[in-house]
Amino acid sequence: MQPALSIKNLRKTYDDQFEALKGIDLDVAKGDFFALLGPNGAGKSTTIGIICSLVRKTEGLVTIFGHDIDKDFSAAKQFVGVVPQEFNFNQFEKPLDILVAQAGYYGIKADIARSRAEKYLRQLGLWERRNEISRTLSGGMKRRLMIARALIHEPQLLVLDEPTAGVDIELRRSMWEFLKQINDQGTTIILTTHYLEEAESLCRNIAIIDHGTIVKNTSMKALLKQLDRETFILDVREELSESPKLEGYPVTLVDGHCLEVDVTKGQSINEIFIELNGLNIHVISMRSKANRLEELFFDMVEKNLVDVDGGQDNE
Amino acid sequence: MNNSQKWIAFDTILRREIRRFLRIWPQTLVPPIITIVLYFVIFGQLIGSRIGDMSGLPYIQFVAPGLIMMSVITNSYSNVVSSFFGSKFQRNIEELLVSPTPNWIILLGYVAGGMSRGLGVGLIVTVLSLYFAEFSIHSLPVTIAIVLMTSLMFSLAGLINAIFAVSFDDISIIPTFVLTPLTYLGGVFYSIELLDPFWSNLSMINPVLYMVNAFRYGIIGITDIPIVWAFLIVGLFSTLLFFLALRLLEKGSRLRS
């Protein structure tokens, strides 16, 4: 099946000779919810910039639903909607005007543009503010305005660069729901985020980019399977003065009512409960200490850092 | 994009541009009107009455076409330079750059916006000038053609300035150090017949001189230069500037990294 996005040997060297992308290959399937993760300066925004033609590539081939962004740019651009990291709308214009004008740039007639603008502004909770100067909107509203603007021409591929940065958790979750809904309706979504929990809960496939190269490109399930150790936090009813000894499980006493237990791949959590029960310690709640994806992410980026720097300090 | 979609994109840019300068009318429409009224009062009535005739006409009648042209030039230029640079500065130019709108449509949209303001202000100034000076149109085709071409040329120049500009200082340097001297020395206030041969010949390399004289010819029928030269020069400059601006947009100079 034709991918929504296909990238072959993509390279970008900026004017100051900084090599942001060192020949990446990436395919994103139609209908996918895809995470592109990486530390700051890894090449995520450069990749997105090239996809939406704000950055000129040095070398390589990018096709969107089979349309080459160089040879068939008009058709390719019709398929893409982009939500950039920074606010990039005229802060003196009104949300409704911004959306209708954006539709006009895609050749959409004003009456259709206005009805779509109403649809997306309502869905994103901005309809009541449609005639206010955009500068007066809150940060979260401005982010939602950029999502509405990216959707106004109903693209089949939506690219979001840190869409929930600086957004409070309640709003972030409502935006997740909205994006899931868009994805369920068939829109392919590519997401970059610093909130790894966001990527883990939304995305089916993932690529990790670092120092301009793809260090991992797999499904979220396959990636999480690679996790060989997880730390759980257990809250216990009894007050403990020292950490209990559990055979095969390293345990740390955090405070009198809280334990940290490391569980490696293949071990069973049930055994922990059985052993604690034998010691007359009752668990009242349990949670994972860290986001699982976060642990893997740091492992991979750290490993890549060692590979790139040859294990040398880089000061 | 098909032709109908391209038209919608052009129309959208143009409407947005017109809406912008109407929204900020105290900055865009009022100052040029006040400036021109002051010119008419000071140079036309207070000082002009002591100057006497210029090229056989009352001074106020002589300067009126030049003042109208001056407002067309400055408003065409400043509308495009400030609007396009403002879009770069706020990064909302990216709304257009990510869209399928071809570069030539972006170019024409902004230029049409600049021309709308230039010609709009020119029209207001013309109506105001009728209060101070009497004149009838000597040649309507020459008047319309030269004012349109001049507005086009300076809108294009404003766009190129905005593409290169990286700070707000950069958009005021050209108007202050190039445009204003060229306009003031372009025969708005005097006939080059009054100058020594050296200065008179030097004035001939000033393109604004040709535009002002062609416009003056269109309105009152007198000129210091053959008007065919005016059309050739404005046509040549406009063509060169159009292709330069298009080339810069195609390359994404200072717009795409």
Contacts between the chains, C-beta under 8 A, distances in Angstrom:
chain1	res1	chain2	res2	distance
A	14	B	257	6.7
A	49	B	257	7.0
A	52	B	98	4.6
A	53	B	97	6.6
A	53	B	98	6.4
A	53	B	256	7.1
A	54	B	94	5.9
A	54	B	97	5.9
A	54	B	98	6.5
A	54	B	256	5.7
A	54	B	257	7.3
A	55	B	256	6.3
A	55	B	257	5.2
A	56	B	252	6.0
A	56	B	256	5.4
A	56	B	257	7.2
A	73	B	100	7.0
A	74	B	1	5.2
A	74	B	100	4.2
A	74	B	102	7.4
A	75	B	100	7.6
A	77	B	98	6.7
A	77	B	99	6.2
A	77	B	100	4.1
A	78	B	100	5.6
A	80	B	98	7.3
A	82	B	98	5.6
A	84	B	94	7.0
A	86	B	91	6.8
A	87	B	91	7.8
A	88	B	90	7.2
A	88	B	91	3.8
A	88	B	92	5.7
A	88	B	94	4.9
A	88	B	95	7.2
A	89	B	90	7.6
A	89	B	92	5.2
A	89	B	95	6.9
A	90	B	86	7.9
A	90	B	87	7.3
A	90	B	90	5.7
A	90	B	92	4.5
A	91	B	90	6.4
A	92	B	23	7.5
A	97	B	16	8.0
A	97	B	19	7.6
A	98	B	95	7.9
A	101	B	12	5.4
A	101	B	16	5.4
A	101	B	95	7.4
A	102	B	95	5.6
A	102	B	99	7.4
A	104	B	8	5.5
A	104	B	9	6.0
A	104	B	11	7.0
A	104	B	12	2.8
A	104	B	13	7.8
A	105	B	9	5.4
A	105	B	12	6.1
A	105	B	13	7.8
A	105	B	95	6.5
A	105	B	96	5.7
A	105	B	99	3.7
A	105	B	100	7.7
A	105	B	101	4.9
A	106	B	5	7.5
A	106	B	9	7.7
A	106	B	99	5.7
A	106	B	100	6.4
A	106	B	101	7.9
A	107	B	1	5.2
A	107	B	2	7.4
A	107	B	4	7.1
A	107	B	5	2.4
A	107	B	6	6.9
A	107	B	8	4.8
A	107	B	9	5.7
A	107	B	100	7.4
A	108	B	5	7.9
A	108	B	8	6.9
A	109	B	8	6.4
A	110	B	8	7.9
A	149	B	95	7.4
